[in-house]
Amino acid sequence: MTTPTAARPKLRGFIGIALVFVIAYVAVIVGYAQTTLNAGVSHASDPEPSGVGLDFVPTGADPSLGTISGVLFITPGDDLTDDDGRLTKELSIDIMPTLGTGSTVFKPGQSIATMNVVLNAEGHVRNYPFDTLKSEVISAASVRDSSSSPWIPIPISAGASGELTGWNISLSTPDSITLEGETFKTEDYYGIKVLDLRRAESTISIALIVLFLMVLLAAFAVFVVVAYVRDRKKFEVGLTGWMGAMLFALIPLRNFLPGAPPLGSWIDILIVFWVQIVIMASLAWYVGRWLRTRQ
């Protein structure tokens, strides 16, 4: 029979564990909320009356393909539209580098529409979860009065706004960019922006926790085998099934990673591959020791 005095340490231990859990739970929520405050970008364009404004809203990122997709909102200046907001001149918009066409021409009398754009980006997905994406975007706009008139470059103001789940976005404006040996400058009526994406702190934390859990699985398997080899525990058939199940559980656990990279990334070389080896070796050691044991 448990006395009240003996029950007090157990109660205190339970309260302590519950308190630690509550503190950790609140800390995770507060930390996640803080990481989402500045995760997006908010830099709207400010077009001149004789120019045009371009605002890029990202909708997706694919580190494996090296692309950033989004919608481009086009805002012509007051000198280029009539009272109904329709173009008075032919307007050409060019975006590069893009996957597919990045050029569109709007005819006079046409209302401005949006453009779906897929930007080329540089990054190394194998560095997950510390990988980044960088896209140097060059935009240009020009107008002409008729199809027989020459194109005339006009001032352009480029911006970006929005956010992507799992990414932190930043925007910078260099004075020039060199692309394929050609230098583009803002003073030559080019809109130049550099879009940088990096994994959000919450994504990195979740990925590291999942990888740590994988390492724990391997450690548990080794602990069970060592306890059996030292005759501290008897052979249990169910443990062979448990270790075999862990091998099959590793793949879904790895794919549970937010934005999981393709196979062959650094996390596979440094952790996942070795966890599989340790668990498989533990299973073989466990069964092999049992086979050598005389009953």
C-alpha positions as CSV (number, residue, x, y, z in Angstrom):
1,M,0.0,0.0,0.0
2,T,1.4,3.4,-1.0
3,T,1.6,5.8,1.9
4,P,0.7,9.5,1.4
5,T,4.4,10.4,2.1
6,A,5.6,8.1,-0.6
7,A,3.0,9.4,-3.1
8,R,4.2,13.0,-2.8
9,P,7.5,12.6,-4.7
10,K,5.5,10.9,-7.5
11,L,3.0,13.7,-7.6
12,R,5.7,16.4,-7.6
13,G,7.5,14.6,-10.5
14,F,4.3,14.4,-12.5
15,I,3.6,18.1,-11.9
16,G,7.2,18.9,-12.9
17,I,6.9,17.0,-16.1
18,A,3.6,18.6,-16.9
19,L,5.0,22.1,-16.2
20,V,8.0,21.5,-18.5
21,F,5.6,20.3,-21.2
22,V,3.4,23.4,-20.9
23,I,6.4,25.7,-21.0
24,A,7.8,23.9,-24.0
25,Y,4.4,24.0,-25.7
26,V,4.1,27.8,-25.2
27,A,7.7,28.4,-26.2
28,V,7.1,26.6,-29.5
29,I,3.9,28.5,-30.3
30,V,5.6,31.9,-29.5
31,G,8.7,31.0,-31.5
32,Y,6.6,29.9,-34.5
33,A,4.6,33.1,-34.4
34,Q,7.7,35.2,-34.3
35,T,9.2,33.5,-37.3
36,T,6.1,34.2,-39.4
37,L,6.1,37.9,-38.6
38,N,8.8,38.9,-41.2
39,A,8.6,35.8,-43.4
40,G,7.1,37.6,-46.4
41,V,8.1,40.6,-48.4
42,S,6.2,43.9,-48.8
43,H,7.8,46.3,-51.3
44,A,5.2,47.8,-53.6
45,S,6.1,49.5,-56.9
46,D,5.7,53.2,-57.3
47,P,5.3,53.9,-61.1
48,E,5.9,57.3,-62.7
49,P,3.0,58.8,-64.7
50,S,4.9,57.9,-67.9
51,G,6.1,54.6,-66.7
52,V,4.8,51.3,-65.5
53,G,4.8,49.4,-62.2
54,L,5.4,45.6,-61.8
55,D,4.5,43.8,-58.6
56,F,5.5,40.2,-58.3
57,V,3.5,38.0,-55.9
58,P,5.2,34.6,-55.3
59,T,3.0,31.6,-55.3
60,G,5.4,28.7,-55.2
61,A,9.1,27.7,-55.0
62,D,10.6,24.5,-56.3
63,P,14.3,24.1,-55.2
64,S,14.6,20.8,-57.2
65,L,13.8,22.6,-60.5
66,G,15.4,25.9,-59.4
67,T,12.2,28.0,-60.0
68,I,10.1,30.6,-58.3
69,S,6.6,30.9,-59.7
70,G,4.3,33.8,-59.2
71,V,1.8,36.3,-60.6
72,L,3.0,39.7,-62.0
73,F,0.6,42.6,-61.5
74,I,1.1,45.4,-64.0
75,T,0.2,49.0,-63.2
76,P,0.6,51.5,-66.1
77,G,1.1,55.2,-65.3
78,D,-1.6,57.7,-65.7
79,D,0.0,59.0,-69.0
80,L,-0.5,55.6,-70.6
81,T,-4.2,55.1,-69.8
82,D,-7.4,56.9,-70.5
83,D,-10.1,57.7,-68.0
84,D,-11.4,54.2,-68.1
85,G,-8.0,52.7,-67.3
86,R,-7.4,51.3,-70.8
87,L,-4.1,51.6,-72.6
88,T,-3.7,54.5,-75.0
89,K,-0.5,53.0,-76.5
90,E,0.9,49.6,-77.2
91,L,2.8,48.3,-74.2
92,S,5.5,45.6,-74.1
93,I,6.6,43.9,-70.9
94,D,9.8,41.7,-70.8
95,I,10.9,39.6,-67.8
96,M,14.1,37.6,-67.6
97,P,15.4,35.1,-66.9
98,T,12.2,33.0,-66.9
99,L,11.2,29.4,-67.7
100,G,9.3,29.8,-70.9
101,T,8.2,33.1,-72.3
102,G,8.6,36.2,-70.2
103,S,7.3,38.7,-72.8
104,T,3.8,40.1,-73.3
105,V,2.4,42.8,-75.5
106,F,-0.8,44.7,-74.6
107,K,-2.7,46.4,-77.4
108,P,-4.2,50.0,-77.2
109,G,-7.7,50.0,-75.7
110,Q,-6.9,46.8,-73.7
111,S,-7.2,46.6,-70.0
112,I,-4.1,45.5,-68.2
113,A,-4.1,41.9,-67.1
114,T,-1.7,39.9,-64.9
115,M,1.1,37.7,-66.1
116,N,2.0,34.2,-64.8
117,V,5.7,34.1,-64.4
118,V,8.2,31.3,-63.6
119,L,11.5,32.8,-62.6
120,N,14.8,30.9,-62.9
121,A,16.6,30.7,-59.5
122,E,19.9,29.4,-58.3
123,G,20.1,27.1,-55.3
124,H,21.4,23.8,-54.0
125,V,18.5,21.7,-52.7
126,R,21.0,19.1,-51.5
127,N,21.9,21.5,-48.7
128,Y,18.4,21.0,-47.2
129,P,17.2,22.3,-44.7
130,F,19.8,25.1,-45.0
131,D,19.3,25.5,-48.8
132,T,18.4,28.9,-50.4
133,L,17.0,30.1,-53.7
134,K,18.2,33.3,-55.4
135,S,16.7,34.9,-58.5
136,E,18.1,38.0,-60.2
137,V,15.2,39.5,-62.1
138,I,15.5,42.0,-64.9
139,S,12.4,43.7,-66.2
140,A,11.9,46.2,-69.0
141,A,8.9,48.0,-70.5
142,S,8.5,50.0,-73.7
143,V,5.6,51.6,-75.7
144,R,4.8,52.6,-79.2
145,D,2.0,54.5,-80.9
146,S,1.4,52.0,-83.7
147,S,2.8,48.8,-85.2
148,S,5.0,50.9,-87.6
149,S,6.5,53.1,-84.8
150,P,9.7,52.2,-82.9
151,W,9.6,50.9,-79.4
152,I,10.5,53.6,-76.8
153,P,11.7,52.4,-73.3
154,I,9.8,53.8,-70.4
155,P,10.7,54.1,-66.7
156,I,9.8,50.9,-64.7
157,S,9.3,50.4,-61.0
158,A,9.5,46.8,-59.8
159,G,8.4,45.4,-56.4
160,A,7.2,42.3,-54.7
161,S,4.8,41.4,-52.0
162,G,3.4,38.2,-50.3
163,E,4.8,35.2,-48.6
164,L,5.4,31.5,-49.1
165,T,4.8,28.9,-46.4
166,G,8.1,27.5,-45.1
167,W,10.3,30.3,-46.6
168,N,11.6,33.7,-45.6
169,I,11.7,36.1,-48.5
170,S,13.9,39.2,-48.9
171,L,14.2,41.7,-51.8
172,S,17.1,43.9,-52.8
173,T,17.8,46.4,-55.5
174,P,21.3,46.4,-57.0
175,D,22.3,49.1,-59.5
176,S,23.2,46.6,-62.1
177,I,23.2,42.9,-63.0
178,T,25.3,40.9,-65.4
179,L,23.4,38.2,-67.2
180,E,25.0,35.9,-69.9
181,G,27.8,38.4,-70.3
182,E,25.5,41.5,-70.7
183,T,25.2,44.2,-68.1
184,F,21.9,45.7,-67.3
185,K,21.6,48.9,-65.3
186,T,18.7,50.7,-63.7
187,E,19.7,54.0,-65.4
188,D,19.0,52.3,-68.7
189,Y,15.3,51.9,-67.8
190,Y,15.7,48.4,-66.4
191,G,13.9,47.2,-63.3
192,I,16.4,45.2,-61.4
193,K,15.5,43.1,-58.3
194,V,17.2,40.2,-56.4
195,L,14.7,37.8,-54.8
196,D,16.2,35.7,-52.0
197,L,14.4,32.7,-50.4
198,R,15.7,30.8,-47.4
199,R,14.0,28.2,-45.3
200,A,12.0,29.5,-42.4
201,E,13.3,28.9,-38.9
202,S,10.2,26.8,-38.2
203,T,11.0,24.6,-41.2
204,I,14.6,24.1,-40.1
205,S,13.6,23.3,-36.6
206,I,11.0,20.7,-37.6
207,A,13.5,19.1,-40.0
208,L,16.2,18.9,-37.3
209,I,13.8,17.4,-34.8
210,V,12.7,14.7,-37.3
211,L,16.4,13.9,-38.1
212,F,17.1,13.7,-34.4
213,L,14.2,11.2,-34.0
214,M,15.8,9.1,-36.7
215,V,19.0,9.0,-34.8
216,L,17.1,8.1,-31.6
217,L,15.6,5.1,-33.4
218,A,19.0,3.8,-34.3
219,A,20.2,4.4,-30.7
220,F,17.3,2.4,-29.3
221,A,18.0,-0.5,-31.6
222,V,21.7,-0.6,-30.5
223,F,20.6,-0.3,-26.8
224,V,18.3,-3.3,-27.2
225,V,21.0,-5.4,-28.9
226,V,23.6,-4.5,-26.3
227,A,21.3,-5.4,-23.4
228,Y,20.6,-8.8,-25.0
229,V,24.3,-9.5,-25.8
230,R,25.3,-8.7,-22.2
231,D,22.5,-11.1,-21.0
232,R,20.6,-8.3,-19.3
233,K,17.5,-9.1,-21.3
234,K,16.1,-12.3,-22.8
235,F,15.5,-12.8,-26.5
236,E,12.1,-11.4,-27.6
237,V,10.8,-12.4,-31.0
238,G,8.7,-9.2,-31.1
239,L,11.8,-7.1,-31.1
240,T,12.9,-8.4,-34.4
241,G,9.6,-7.3,-35.9
242,W,10.0,-3.9,-34.1
243,M,13.5,-3.3,-35.7
244,G,12.3,-4.5,-39.1
245,A,9.3,-2.1,-38.9
246,M,11.7,0.8,-38.1
247,L,13.4,0.2,-41.4
248,F,10.2,0.7,-43.2
249,A,9.2,3.6,-41.1
250,L,12.3,5.6,-42.0
251,I,11.1,6.4,-45.5
252,P,7.7,7.9,-44.5
253,L,9.5,9.7,-41.6
254,R,12.0,11.2,-44.1
255,N,9.2,12.2,-46.5
256,F,7.4,13.9,-43.6
257,L,10.1,16.6,-43.6
258,P,8.6,19.9,-44.8
259,G,9.6,20.4,-48.4
260,A,11.5,17.1,-48.4
261,P,14.3,17.2,-50.9
262,P,15.0,14.4,-53.5
263,L,16.9,11.3,-52.4
264,G,20.6,11.8,-52.4
265,S,20.7,15.1,-50.5
266,W,23.1,15.7,-47.7
267,I,20.7,14.6,-45.0
268,D,20.7,11.1,-46.6
269,I,24.4,11.0,-46.8
270,L,25.0,12.3,-43.2
271,I,22.0,10.8,-41.3
272,V,19.3,8.7,-43.0
273,F,21.6,6.3,-44.8
274,W,23.6,5.6,-41.7
275,V,20.5,5.2,-39.5
276,Q,19.3,2.5,-41.9
277,I,22.7,0.8,-41.7
278,V,22.7,0.9,-37.9
279,I,19.2,-0.5,-37.5
280,M,19.8,-3.2,-40.1
281,A,23.1,-4.2,-38.4
282,S,21.4,-4.2,-35.1
283,L,18.7,-6.5,-36.4
284,A,21.3,-8.9,-38.0
285,W,23.4,-8.9,-34.8
286,Y,20.3,-9.6,-32.6
287,V,19.1,-12.5,-34.8
288,G,22.7,-13.8,-35.3
289,R,23.3,-13.9,-31.6
290,W,20.1,-15.8,-31.1
291,L,21.0,-18.4,-33.7
292,R,24.3,-19.0,-32.0
293,T,22.7,-19.5,-28.6
294,R,22.1,-23.1,-27.5
295,Q,18.7,-23.8,-26.1
